[in-house]
Amino acid sequence: MIAQLLLSLLLAVQAVADYAPVDAACPTTDLVRPADGISDDEETFRVARKAVADQALKKWLTKTNSAFGTEDLPTVSCTTFETL
């Protein structure tokens, strides 16, 4: 077991030591798209993920304080905005 750990550590150190940045051309296309809606695939993911997140939030709220109402949970999300 110790041998495996040492080998993993050695490989990780070697991988970091072998890394060196190189010059590269920047993309000519935008890296982000306008936030004017989401695709069908994104909506499908959002709906499926909300179901999983709601169950976890209900469980946590009930454990934290059983008086919390868990019938109508909000959709919470995070985003970033950067001006160019």
Secondary structure, DSSP 8 states (H G I E B T S, - for coil): -HHHHHHHHHHHHHHHHH---------SS-SS---S---HHHHHHHHHHHHHHHHHHHHHHHHH-TTS--SS------------
